[in-house]
Amino acid sequence: MNNIHINQNIIFGLASKSSRRIEIIKSLGLSFNLLDAIDEEPIPLINESPIEYSIRTSEFKAINNNNKINEFVIAADTIVCQENKIFGKPNDSKEASKILLELNNNNHSVITTISIFNMKNKSVSSMTKISDVKFKNWNKSQIINYINNNNVLDKAGAYAIQDEKNSPVKKFIGCKLNIIGLPVCNLIEILTENKIINELNTSKEDMCVLVKSWQEREGSNP
């Protein structure tokens, strides 16, 4: 993304093992220390909305990790939801097939929350973005073929939009990087607000345009 130059003031901790998030952050030229979780992620509560759950889980990740040296810790959580039903990562191919059959030929939302934990004052803040996705109308054999030929077990909703033509996604509205798992605009905004990076000499809207053009140029692997 050579049209954006970011001056970083502080190295932060990243509480994530997502290869997609790590690749996106590295592509921005940012330096970070990778952190490990020290507890299991929470499960949805009764009557908890998908947005509330995404925020709670993201903030949980930002706080509950093995950070020792970083003043700030960044975490993110992405969920797939259809109305108020939350789809997490499948435990096996059978569960992946069940999830994809439910999403098949339907609309759903992808919610990503980015959280930042300030170790000095013990405060945590979050930003959330929502994108809408429409699935193709696949038959069961197409779904099974997708599961057998793609790594679906580490992805919420058992799919990845970056699988491009092989993906079950027919179309989407909103931020593609949000669906991948890390909306860059929100990340830059939260890093700037906490003075981890200097304020950019471009607007948030212009930066989103640059990110979109970069996506189209570089393809599905940011």
matplotlib code that plots the C-alpha trace (Angstrom):
import matplotlib.pyplot as plt

x = [0.0, 2.6, 0.2, 0.0, 3.0, 2.4, 4.8, 4.6, 5.3, 4.8, 5.0, 1.8, 0.8, -1.5, -3.7, -4.5, -3.4, -5.3, -3.0, -5.3, -5.1, -1.3, -0.9, -3.1, -1.2, 2.2, 1.1, 0.6, 4.2, 3.3, 5.4, 3.8, 4.5, 2.3, 0.6, -1.0, -4.4, -4.5, -8.1, -10.9, -13.0, -16.5, -19.6, -22.7, -25.1, -28.8, -30.5, -27.1, -27.1, -24.4, -22.9, -22.8, -21.2, -18.6, -17.6, -17.5, -15.3, -12.9, -12.4, -11.9, -9.1, -7.5, -7.3, -6.8, -3.4, 0.2, 1.2, 4.1, 5.8, 3.3, 1.5, -1.3, -2.9, -5.0, -7.5, -10.3, -13.3, -15.2, -18.6, -21.1, -24.8, -28.1, -30.7, -29.7, -28.2, -24.4, -22.2, -18.7, -15.9, -17.0, -15.6, -15.5, -16.5, -20.0, -20.7, -19.2, -21.6, -24.5, -23.5, -23.0, -26.4, -28.1, -26.3, -26.8, -28.7, -29.4, -28.2, -26.2, -24.0, -20.3, -19.5, -15.9, -15.0, -11.5, -10.5, -7.6, -6.5, -4.4, -2.3, -1.5, -5.0, -6.6, -9.2, -10.5, -12.3, -13.8, -14.9, -17.3, -18.1, -20.8, -20.9, -23.7, -23.1, -25.3, -24.5, -24.7, -27.3, -25.1, -26.2, -24.9, -22.2, -20.8, -20.8, -19.0, -16.5, -15.8, -15.2, -12.9, -10.8, -10.6, -9.5, -12.9, -12.4, -10.6, -13.1, -16.4, -19.2, -17.0, -16.0, -13.6, -14.5, -10.9, -11.3, -12.7, -14.4, -14.2, -16.0, -19.7, -20.1, -22.3, -22.0, -21.4, -22.2, -19.6, -16.0, -14.3, -11.5, -14.1, -15.4, -11.8, -11.5, -9.9, -11.3, -8.2, -10.0, -11.1, -7.7, -6.0, -8.5, -8.1, -4.3, -4.3, -6.6, -4.2, -1.2, 0.3, 0.7, 0.8, -2.3, -2.4, -2.4, -5.4, -9.0, -10.6, -12.8, -9.7, -7.9, -10.7, -10.6, -6.8, -7.4, -10.1, -7.9, -5.0, -7.3, -8.3, -4.7, -3.2, -6.1, -7.3, -4.1, -3.5]
y = [0.0, 2.5, 5.4, 5.5, 6.2, 5.7, 7.1, 4.8, 6.2, 3.1, -0.6, -2.3, -5.8, -7.7, -10.3, -12.4, -15.5, -14.8, -15.0, -12.7, -9.9, -10.3, -10.0, -6.9, -5.2, -6.1, -4.8, -1.4, -1.4, -1.5, -3.1, -5.2, -7.9, -11.0, -12.0, -15.3, -15.6, -16.8, -17.8, -19.3, -16.8, -16.2, -17.7, -15.7, -14.9, -15.4, -12.5, -10.9, -9.2, -10.1, -6.6, -6.8, -10.2, -9.0, -6.1, -8.1, -10.8, -8.3, -6.4, -9.8, -10.7, -7.3, -7.7, -11.5, -12.2, -12.6, -8.9, -7.7, -4.9, -3.2, 0.0, -0.8, -4.0, -4.4, -7.2, -7.9, -10.3, -11.1, -12.9, -14.0, -13.6, -14.2, -12.0, -12.7, -16.1, -16.1, -18.4, -19.0, -21.2, -24.8, -27.6, -30.0, -30.5, -31.7, -28.5, -26.5, -28.1, -27.3, -23.7, -23.3, -24.9, -22.4, -19.4, -20.8, -18.5, -16.1, -12.8, -12.4, -9.8, -9.9, -7.9, -7.0, -5.2, -3.8, -3.0, -1.3, -1.8, 0.9, -0.8, 2.4, 3.5, 0.1, 1.5, -0.3, 1.2, -0.4, 0.3, -1.9, -2.3, -4.2, -5.6, -7.4, -10.6, -12.6, -16.3, -18.1, -20.9, -24.0, -27.6, -29.9, -31.4, -27.9, -27.2, -30.4, -29.8, -26.3, -27.7, -30.4, -28.0, -25.0, -24.4, -23.5, -24.6, -21.4, -19.0, -17.7, -18.8, -21.6, -19.5, -16.9, -14.1, -14.0, -17.5, -15.3, -17.4, -20.5, -18.6, -19.1, -15.3, -14.0, -10.3, -8.0, -4.5, -2.6, -3.1, -6.3, -6.1, -6.1, -9.5, -10.7, -9.8, -6.4, -3.1, -1.0, 2.4, 1.5, 0.2, 3.4, 5.5, 3.7, 3.8, 7.5, 8.4, 6.7, 8.3, 5.0, 6.4, 10.0, 11.6, 10.8, 13.5, 12.0, 11.8, 8.5, 8.5, 9.0, 6.3, 3.8, 4.6, 3.9, 0.6, -0.4, 0.3, -1.6, -4.6, -4.6, -4.3, -6.9, -9.4, -11.5, -11.8, -8.4]
z = [0.0, -1.1, -1.3, 2.5, 4.7, 8.4, 11.1, 14.1, 17.6, 19.7, 19.2, 20.3, 21.3, 19.0, 20.7, 17.7, 15.9, 12.8, 9.8, 7.9, 10.5, 10.9, 7.1, 6.9, 9.7, 8.3, 4.9, 6.5, 7.7, 11.4, 14.1, 16.8, 19.4, 19.0, 22.2, 23.3, 25.0, 28.6, 28.7, 26.5, 24.6, 26.1, 24.6, 23.8, 26.6, 26.5, 24.7, 24.0, 20.5, 18.0, 18.2, 22.0, 21.9, 19.3, 21.5, 24.7, 23.0, 21.4, 24.7, 26.5, 24.1, 24.5, 28.3, 28.8, 27.2, 28.2, 27.6, 29.9, 28.0, 25.7, 26.8, 24.4, 23.2, 20.1, 19.6, 17.2, 16.9, 13.8, 13.9, 11.3, 12.1, 10.5, 12.2, 15.9, 15.4, 15.8, 13.8, 15.2, 14.0, 13.2, 15.3, 12.4, 8.8, 9.8, 11.7, 8.8, 6.4, 8.7, 9.0, 5.2, 4.5, 6.8, 5.1, 1.7, -0.7, 2.1, 3.5, 6.6, 8.4, 9.3, 12.4, 13.3, 16.5, 17.1, 20.7, 22.4, 26.0, 27.7, 30.3, 32.1, 33.0, 32.5, 30.0, 27.0, 24.0, 20.8, 17.3, 15.3, 11.6, 9.9, 6.3, 4.6, 2.5, 0.1, -0.5, -3.7, -4.1, -3.8, -3.7, -1.0, -3.2, -3.9, -0.2, 0.6, -2.2, -0.7, 2.8, 1.5, -0.5, 1.8, 5.4, 6.9, 10.5, 11.6, 10.1, 11.6, 9.4, 7.9, 4.8, 3.5, 1.1, 0.0, -1.6, -4.5, -7.2, -5.0, -2.2, -1.5, -1.5, -4.3, -3.4, -0.5, 0.7, 2.8, 3.7, 2.2, 4.8, 7.5, 6.1, 6.0, 9.6, 10.1, 8.8, 8.1, 8.5, 12.1, 12.9, 11.7, 13.6, 16.9, 16.6, 15.7, 18.6, 21.0, 19.4, 18.5, 15.0, 13.8, 12.4, 8.7, 6.1, 4.4, 5.4, 6.6, 3.4, 1.1, 3.0, 2.5, -1.3, -1.3, 0.6, -1.9, -4.9, -3.2, -2.6, -6.3, -7.4, -5.0, -5.0, -2.2, -0.1, 1.6]

ax = plt.figure().add_subplot(projection="3d")
ax.plot(x, y, z, "-o")
ax.set_aspect("equal")
plt.show()
